[in-house]
C-alpha cells in the first residue's frame, strides 16, 4: 500500500500570499498530525486530528494557520498572509491508533520558502 | 511544558563501533517512547519503540528505558556509514501529543 503523501513537495511564496499544503494519509489511519520542522530542530507539533475531528490545535503559531480534515482522510494545512518566519518544512504524519501512543508514519514533507 | 532533551552532536564513531544515543524527558507519566531516524532532506522513520523499563533489541539496535531516571537510549551495534543520520527521540508524555527532541546527528566514518 501507499505511504503518506504530501503536495506540493516544494512551495515558494511571496510574503503575504496564502498557501495550502495537502496531506494524504495511509488509508484507514485514524490519527493525523501536522508538524513544523526548522533546520536543525525536531518536528514541532502543530495540530492533531482524530478522524475528522480536530482535537488539538494548540501548536498552531497564529490565527493565520488553519487546518482541516473534513472527511477523515485527506487534510489541508492553510497558511494565510505568509511571513518569512513561516519558512520551514511542514510534515504530516498518520497513525493507525489514537493519539501519539503508536508509531507515526511520516510523509515526505513540504518545504515552504517565503520570500 | 514537556521537554525532551538530546545532545545535538555530532556524534562521530568509526565503522563497526557501538554508537550510543541518549535522551532525557521531563514528563514523569510518559509511557511510550520512540526513536526515529531522519536522513538529511528526508522525513523521520521509526527505528524502535519501547514501553517498559529495560532493554529491547531489534537486530543491531537496542533501546534502553529507565523510567526512574527519565532516560531512554538507543545503541547501534556494528555501526555502518549508512547509519549516518539524525536520530530523534519522541514521547507523548501524559498527553497524546508527541514531543520530539531536537535530534542527535550521528556520523559513522569508514
Interface residues (C-beta under 8 A of the other chain):
Chain A: X33 X35 X40 X41 X42 X43 X44 X45 X48 X56 X58 X59 X91 X98 X99 X100 X101 X102 X103 X104 X105 X106 X107 X108 X109
Chain B: X4 X6 X8 X31 X32 X34 X42 X43 X44 X45 X46 X49 X88 X90 X92 X95 X96 X97 X98 X99 X100 X101 X102 X103
